[in-house]
Amino acid sequence: MRTQYITELPENWLPVASVFAALGDGTRQKILLLFEPGEELSIKDIADCFDLSRTSIVHHLAVLEKAGILGVRRSGKMALYSVRYEPVLEALSALRLYIEEDLSGDASGTEEGSR
């Protein structure tokens, strides 16, 4: 048992945790699925698709932006959001590496049991 991680995640795992935490909410998943490839959407564009307050939408966008999943570009007073795939792909790669390198094998530690 790896009890050293009970109180605090390792520094290199924080971005991974941030991405998965952001993606753990159904509304944020729906927001991401709104985007066409290369598309930029304003808060109004996104809010018009939901029966939620603008404040709630802004909160969800902030979580996605903080996790690096959404990029924001300012155009005057308007904020335009776009999907950034790299942080999600990096988190998936880190998880895959953890599974393949740290969790490979069965409970007895033999490779044969994992096949």
C-alpha positions in Angstrom: 0.0 0.0 0.0 1.3 3.4 -1.0 0.3 5.5 2.1 2.6 8.4 1.2 -0.1 9.8 -1.1 -2.9 9.9 1.5 -2.2 13.4 2.6 -1.0 15.0 -0.6 -0.7 14.2 -4.3 2.7 14.2 -5.8 3.5 17.5 -7.6 3.7 15.9 -11.0 0.2 14.4 -10.6 -1.5 17.7 -9.9 -2.2 18.6 -13.6 -3.5 15.1 -14.2 -5.9 15.4 -11.2 -7.0 18.8 -12.3 -8.0 17.6 -15.8 -9.8 14.6 -14.5 -11.6 16.6 -11.8 -12.7 19.1 -14.4 -14.0 16.3 -16.7 -15.8 14.7 -13.8 -18.8 17.0 -14.1 -21.5 16.3 -16.6 -22.2 20.0 -17.4 -18.5 20.6 -18.2 -18.5 17.5 -20.4 -21.6 18.9 -22.3 -19.8 22.3 -22.6 -16.8 20.6 -24.2 -19.0 18.7 -26.6 -20.5 21.9 -27.9 -17.3 22.9 -29.7 -16.7 22.2 -33.3 -13.1 21.6 -34.3 -11.2 24.9 -34.1 -14.3 26.8 -33.0 -14.4 29.7 -30.5 -17.5 30.2 -28.4 -18.4 33.2 -26.2 -19.9 32.9 -22.7 -23.3 33.9 -24.3 -23.0 31.2 -27.0 -22.5 28.6 -24.3 -25.0 30.0 -21.8 -27.7 30.1 -24.4 -27.5 26.3 -24.7 -28.1 25.6 -21.0 -30.9 26.3 -18.5 -28.3 27.5 -16.0 -27.4 31.0 -14.7 -24.6 32.9 -16.4 -22.7 32.7 -13.1 -22.9 28.9 -13.1 -21.7 28.8 -16.7 -18.8 31.2 -15.9 -17.9 28.9 -12.9 -17.8 25.8 -15.2 -15.7 27.7 -17.8 -13.3 28.8 -15.1 -12.8 25.2 -13.9 -12.1 24.1 -17.5 -9.8 27.0 -18.1 -7.8 26.4 -14.8 -7.3 22.8 -15.8 -6.0 24.0 -19.1 -8.7 22.3 -21.1 -10.1 25.6 -22.4 -8.1 28.5 -23.7 -9.5 32.0 -23.7 -8.8 34.8 -26.1 -10.0 38.3 -25.3 -11.6 40.3 -28.1 -12.6 43.7 -26.7 -14.9 42.9 -23.7 -15.7 39.5 -25.1 -14.0 36.3 -24.0 -13.8 33.6 -26.6 -13.1 30.1 -25.5 -11.6 27.2 -27.5 -10.7 23.6 -26.6 -7.1 22.8 -25.9 -6.6 19.1 -26.4 -3.0 18.8 -25.2 -3.6 18.9 -21.4 -6.3 16.1 -21.8 -4.0 14.0 -24.0 -1.1 14.5 -21.5 -3.3 13.5 -18.6 -4.4 10.4 -20.4 -0.8 9.5 -21.3 0.2 10.0 -17.6 -2.6 7.7 -16.5 -1.7 5.1 -19.1 1.9 5.2 -18.1 1.0 4.8 -14.5 -1.2 1.8 -15.3 1.4 0.2 -17.6 4.4 0.8 -15.5 3.2 1.0 -11.9 0.2 -1.3 -11.9 1.2 -3.9 -14.4 1.1 -7.5 -13.2 -1.2 -9.3 -10.9 -1.4 -9.3 -7.1 1.5 -11.9 -6.9 3.7 -9.6 -9.0 4.1 -12.0 -11.9 3.8 -10.8 -15.5 2.1 -14.0 -16.4 -1.0 -13.2 -14.3 -1.6 -10.0 -16.2 -2.0 -11.7 -19.6 
